[in-house]
Amino acid sequence: MTNQSVLIIDDEPDIRELLEITLLRMGLQTVSAATVQEALNCLQQQKIDLCLTDMKLPDGTGIDIVNYIHHKLPHIPVAVITAFGSMETAVEALKSGAYDFVSKPVDLNKLRDLIETALKLSEKKSHTVKQTHASSEPPDFSDNLILGESAPIQSLLKTIQKLAKSQAPVYINGESGSGKELVAKSIHQSGPHRDKPFVPVNCGAIPKDLVESEFFGHIKGSFTGALEDKKGLFQEADGGTLFLDEVADLPLEMQVKLLRAIQEKAIKPVGGTQEIPVDVRILSATHKKLEHEVAAKNFRADLYYRLNVIKLEVPALRERGNDILLLAQHFLQQITSNWGLDPVSLTPEAEQALLDYSFPGNVRELVNILERACTLNDGGMITIDDLQLPELHLTFETHAASAKQPEKSTANNLPIWEKDSISDRDEKRMIETTLEKYRWNRTRAADELGMTLRQLRYRIKKYGLENGQTTPA
């Protein structure tokens, strides 16, 4: 398990629980507080790497937390959770020193991306943990290796070795979650400057008003909240590699300044008067078709040609054949080890289901599926039901194979909820009926259903049954 810890501040227990579950699945430790005072006590007594705070608290606001951290613990990034549409509040939080904000209802995918990027920022500021390679990718289960035996991956590895010898800019194109940052990290580590910094940045995760400061740094007093000089990403990557992930999301005005920095090999901090020379190799990536963005005038043609000196395509997971099972075995070992669980493996039917699935979310989705399966599984063998693959992306053969399960799969010793391949609607009705029977005592309901309490909690959230409130199945 990682030693990184996130402080969650919210006076609503359900929201705290949702955030805790999300963070625990990312391999992070959590600390919770319901008030400003409880939060300050946690910050004073424990090591915190990131703070997530609601705006409205019983004894103050999230701005109080932001101000305290900004002045007393500036190495800790803090993100504020705001009400939907409260842009003025979000702007106030950013001006006070918040790293970013998320709006309710919280988009968990965006939250995960924010957390990963913010924790990286925390590591850089504290100078206590080395750079990681997971800003927009899932938790680091790769050990800096690109695993795979398929022809597309072997070709990719050979190309990486060639590109590593050069300092030319490389544009990495691939679908979301396909491992573009891992490819960039591999290019860096295979090259002559492997002992220099590798600095990844998710361009789409930086607030528009802070992009220039993040890239080029700023001088103390150059704007409200600039209480000290700050180095930018270019300076942090000096001598090494700067990886611009989702580069297509950069604002047009920032694209001009980025182009100049690349051409001149020098940057000027916000509020500064003199340029600072930097020697940085630029690697960039996006899941968008950058040439289409140029045609639509969303991306500058001159910057495109500067970044796209060499183009490298990363294959989608569905194009990699049996690499899916190789990666699945690797991730399962890492997940169970990091979470302190007993080893698990896939049933033959589950393996076939993974091979037949199209993985629109690629490697990131595979990790998320396996994390969820490990959470639901309680017997050492991960089944098709544990995987919970969206049926829309499964082939007919997979459904046919699933339908031909041996009779023993419905043996009497199986829990109620695993018998006869019940539908989501039937499972939801069964869980709801059992909960009502025991007056929403989750422990007793889980016992009758043959589930662990963790499995029941997951399904309650899945079917929208929190606090007895139901949604259509």
FENZI-V376603 format. One record per residue. N is the residue number from 1. OMEGA is omega in whole degrees, 0 to 359 (NA if undefined). NEAR is the number of other ideal C-beta (glycine too) atoms within 10 Angstrom. Layout:
n omega near
N OMEGA NEAR
N OMEGA NEAR
This chain:
n omega near
1 177 11
2 177 15
3 179 9
4 186 20
5 181 18
6 177 26
7 179 23
8 182 25
9 179 27
10 182 24
11 177 15
12 184 12
13 182 10
14 179 11
15 177 17
16 181 19
17 179 16
18 180 19
19 179 23
20 180 16
21 180 17
22 183 19
23 179 21
24 178 16
25 176 19
26 180 20
27 183 18
28 173 21
29 181 16
30 173 17
31 185 19
32 176 17
33 182 22
34 182 18
35 177 15
36 183 20
37 177 14
38 180 18
39 180 28
40 178 18
41 179 12
42 181 18
43 181 22
44 188 11
45 186 9
46 175 11
47 181 13
48 180 22
49 181 25
50 180 23
51 172 30
52 184 27
53 172 25
54 179 22
55 184 22
56 180 14
57 185 21
58 185 10
59 179 12
60 181 16
61 177 18
62 178 29
63 177 19
64 179 17
65 181 28
66 182 25
67 181 16
68 181 20
69 183 25
70 184 17
71 185 10
72 184 11
73 188 15
74 179 13
75 182 15
76 174 23
77 178 23
78 178 28
79 184 22
80 176 28
81 185 23
82 175 23
83 182 12
84 177 7
85 182 10
86 183 16
87 179 10
88 178 9
89 180 19
90 179 21
91 178 15
92 180 19
93 180 27
94 179 19
95 179 14
96 177 19
97 178 20
98 179 28
99 182 25
100 177 22
101 173 22
102 183 18
103 173 17
104 353 15
105 188 9
106 172 15
107 187 12
108 178 14
109 178 13
110 179 14
111 180 19
112 179 19
113 180 19
114 182 21
115 182 24
116 180 23
117 181 23
118 179 23
119 175 23
120 177 21
121 179 22
122 179 21
123 180 17
124 184 18
125 183 15
126 181 13
127 180 8
128 182 11
129 182 15
130 179 9
131 173 15
132 182 20
133 185 19
134 178 19
135 180 22
136 178 23
137 180 27
138 180 23
139 191 21
140 176 16
141 191 22
142 183 22
143 177 8
144 179 12
145 170 10
146 184 15
147 176 18
148 179 21
149 182 11
150 180 16
151 180 12
152 181 16
153 178 20
154 176 11
155 179 12
156 181 21
157 178 14
158 179 10
159 179 16
160 180 20
161 178 12
162 182 11
163 183 20
164 182 18
165 183 11
166 173 14
167 180 15
168 176 10
169 179 17
170 176 26
171 184 21
172 182 26
173 179 19
174 180 19
175 177 20
176 177 19
177 184 22
178 177 26
179 183 28
180 180 27
181 177 22
182 176 21
183 179 25
184 179 26
185 181 24
186 176 22
187 180 26
188 185 26
189 180 17
190 185 15
191 184 19
192 182 10
193 183 17
194 180 13
195 178 8
196 186 17
197 166 19
198 186 23
199 177 23
200 177 28
201 174 24
202 186 22
203 181 23
204 183 16
205 181 21
206 177 24
207 187 15
208 184 12
209 184 12
210 185 17
211 184 19
212 179 21
213 180 21
214 182 20
215 189 24
216 182 26
217 177 24
218 179 22
219 179 16
220 178 10
221 183 11
222 174 16
223 181 13
224 181 9
225 178 15
226 187 18
227 179 12
228 176 9
229 180 14
230 174 19
231 177 14
232 183 22
233 179 25
234 179 25
235 178 18
236 182 17
237 185 24
238 182 18
239 183 12
240 187 20
241 173 24
242 181 25
243 182 29
244 179 26
245 184 24
246 183 22
247 180 27
248 182 21
249 179 20
250 175 25
251 183 14
252 182 11
253 177 11
254 178 19
255 178 18
256 183 14
257 177 17
258 179 26
259 180 17
260 179 14
261 180 21
262 182 19
263 185 11
264 185 12
265 180 12
266 179 16
267 176 25
268 180 19
269 176 24
270 182 18
271 181 15
272 181 15
273 182 7
274 178 7
275 180 15
276 180 16
277 178 9
278 178 21
279 187 14
280 170 24
281 182 21
282 168 22
283 182 28
284 181 27
285 172 29
286 176 24
287 178 17
288 173 16
289 188 11
290 179 21
291 176 14
292 178 11
293 177 17
294 180 18
295 180 11
296 180 8
297 173 9
298 181 15
299 184 22
300 180 18
301 182 11
302 177 12
303 178 23
304 181 19
305 178 12
306 182 17
307 187 25
308 176 16
309 175 12
310 180 15
311 182 12
312 181 19
313 177 15
314 183 24
315 174 20
316 183 19
317 181 26
318 179 16
319 190 16
320 173 23
321 185 16
322 172 12
323 180 18
324 180 21
325 177 14
326 179 16
327 180 22
328 179 23
329 180 15
330 182 16
331 179 22
332 177 21
333 181 14
334 181 18
335 182 21
336 178 15
337 182 12
338 182 14
339 180 14
340 181 7
341 174 14
342 179 8
343 177 9
344 177 19
345 182 13
346 172 22
347 177 16
348 179 8
349 178 19
350 176 21
351 180 18
352 178 18
353 177 22
354 180 23
355 182 16
356 183 18
357 186 21
358 177 16
359 176 22
360 178 15
361 174 18
362 187 25
363 178 27
364 180 21
365 178 20
366 179 20
367 181 23
368 179 16
369 182 22
370 175 28
371 179 21
372 180 16
373 178 23
374 178 18
375 184 20
376 187 19
377 181 20
378 184 13
379 176 12
380 178 10
381 180 11
382 182 23
383 175 19
384 180 24
385 179 19
386 183 24
387 180 21
388 179 14
389 177 21
390 185 11
391 182 9
392 186 7
393 179 14
394 179 16
395 179 14
396 182 8
397 180 12
398 180 20
399 179 14
400 179 9
401 180 16
402 181 18
403 182 8
404 178 8
405 177 15
406 181 8
407 183 6
408 180 8
409 177 17
410 180 12
411 186 10
412 181 5
413 176 6
414 175 14
415 180 15
416 189 15
417 177 18
418 186 19
419 170 13
420 176 11
421 184 13
422 182 15
423 176 10
424 182 13
425 180 11
426 180 13
427 179 19
428 181 21
429 180 15
430 180 16
431 181 22
432 180 18
433 181 10
434 177 22
435 179 21
436 179 11
437 182 12
438 177 14
439 176 9
440 170 15
441 188 12
442 181 15
443 181 9
444 179 14
445 179 22
446 180 23
447 180 15
448 181 14
449 181 20
450 180 16
451 166 23
452 179 16
453 179 12
454 179 12
455 179 19
456 179 22
457 180 17
458 182 17
459 176 19
460 178 20
461 181 14
462 184 15
463 177 19
464 184 12
465 181 18
466 176 14
467 177 7
468 180 10
469 183 7
470 173 12
471 181 9
472 179 7
473 NA 14
